[in-house]
Amino acid sequence: MKCHIEGCLSASDFVCSCQNYALGICKDHVLNHLEIVSFAAHQLKAFKNTESEVIIFELAQKIEELSQERAKITTNIYNEIKNLNFQLNQTVEKINKEIGKIEEIIQSLILSDPVARSTVNLDEIRRYSTQEHIKEIVAASTEVNIDIPCNEFSSEAIKSKISCFKPRSTTIITYNLEDFSLREIKIENLENPPKDTSMCLLPNGNIFCYGSRNHGIYSGTTFIIDELYQAKYLVQGISCTFAGLIYLDKFVYAFGGNNGYDMENVQKYDLIKNEWVSLKPLEIPTAYITCASYFNFIYYSGAGIPGVYQYDISENCHQNVLPLKDRSKKTIFKGNGRIYVYEKPGFLYEQNPEEDMDHWTQIRKSDRQDLKILSYGVEFGNSVYFILKRNKLFRFDLARKVILEEDRKTQ
C-alpha cells in the first residue's frame, strides 16, 4: 500500500483510521498528518463548546420569558379575583338594601293591619334573611298573613298569660297579665305531680315541660300542656331537674340540669320528629339555668358558671360572652329586643345585640330581690313578667329597669 499523501511514491509504513476508512501513510509524512488531525479535533471541541454556550444562553432567555409570562398571568388572576370580590361585596350591599326595603314593607303591614300584627315576627324574618331565603321573603312580604316559625308568640291572648305548677301538685296556676287575676286548674291526666320541672312556652300557647323528681328518683319525663289543660306525654329525655329550656326555630333546647349532680348535657327536642337529639355538652356542668335567644344564639347561665355563655345553634358551639367572677345563679331574660342578666348581688347587665353583640352595659341596682324563677318569662306591655317563689307575680319594668311585685286576684 502506498502513502495516501498526494505526490508521495513511498510505501506506507502506518495505517491511520481518522477517516471513515483506513489510510496508508509513510514515515516521512506521519508526524505532519498527526498535527493536522489534532488541530481538527481541537477545532471540533471549540465548536461544540461555542454551540453549548449559545444553546444555554438561548434556554436562559426562554426561561426568563416564561417567568415574565407567568408573572403576568399571576397578576391577571389576582386582579380578576380582586374584581370578583368587589362585585360580590356590591351584590351583598344590594341584597342588604333589598332586605331593608322588605322589612319596611312588612313593618307598614304590621302597623296598618291587626291580623298582620298578630302573625308577623320581624326577628324571625331577619333570621331567615340569607341569600337562600330572599326570594321566599320577597314573595311572603306581599301577603298580609306571613306564616313563619317564631319565638315571639303570635297571639295577644297567649302573650297575656303566664303559668307554672304549684309545688308538689298537679295543679297549674295561670295569671292573666291584663288584670293580674289568678286561676288554678288541676291537670287531671298527669301521672305524678311535677317537681322541679322545667317549662317553656311554645308559639301555639302550649307549655313544654321536661324533667321531674318523685320520691328521690329523677326522670326525663317530657310532656306538653295544651290549651285545654290536658297533658300529652312525649319521648323521655335524660333524667334530670332544673334544666334550662327555651324554644327556638322548631326545637326546644335543654341546657344542663341536676340528677344528684350538676350536668353538662345539652339536648334539643324536635317537635316535628318527636325525638331528643344530643348536642355539644356544656363547658361547666350546671343547673338552675335561665335562657334568652337572639337570632341563632342562645344566652344562658346557671349556678357555678362564671358569667354568661352564648350557644350558636348553627355552629353547635359555646362561648363565654360575659365573663364574671361571681359564680352565683343569674337570671337571663329578653325584653324590648335586649338581653338582660340579673345578678344576685344587685347588678344588672344589658346588651342590645342589634347594635353590638360584644358590648354589655353594667347597671347597679339597689334592690336585692333574688329571682328564684318558677316560670318562663313573658314580655307584655313594657314589662317582662315572672312567677317567683311562693307563686308571686313579679315584673321587670323595662323603662325603669326595676323589679316590682304585682297584686293578684284569685278566681
ABEGO torsion letter per residue (X at the ends): XBBABBGBABBBABBBAABABBBBBBAAAAAAAAAAAAAAAAAAAAAAAAAAAAAAAAAAAAAAAAAAAAAAAAAAAAAAAAAAAAAAAAAAAAAAAAAAAAAAAAAAAAAABAAAAAABBAAAAAAABBAAAAAAAAAAAABABBBBBBABBABAAAAABBBBBBBGBABBBBBBAAAGBBBBBBBAABABBBBGBBBBBBAAGBBBBBEBBBGGBBBABBBBBBAAGBBBBBBBBBBBBGBBBBBBGGBBBBBEEBAGBBBABBBBBBAAAGBBBBBBBBABBBBGBBBBBBEABBBBBBBGBBEBBBBBAAAGBBBBABBBABABBBBBBBBGGBBBBBBAAGBBBBBBAAABAABBBBBBBABABBBBBABBBBBBEABBBBBBBGGBBBBBBAAAGBBBBBBBBBX
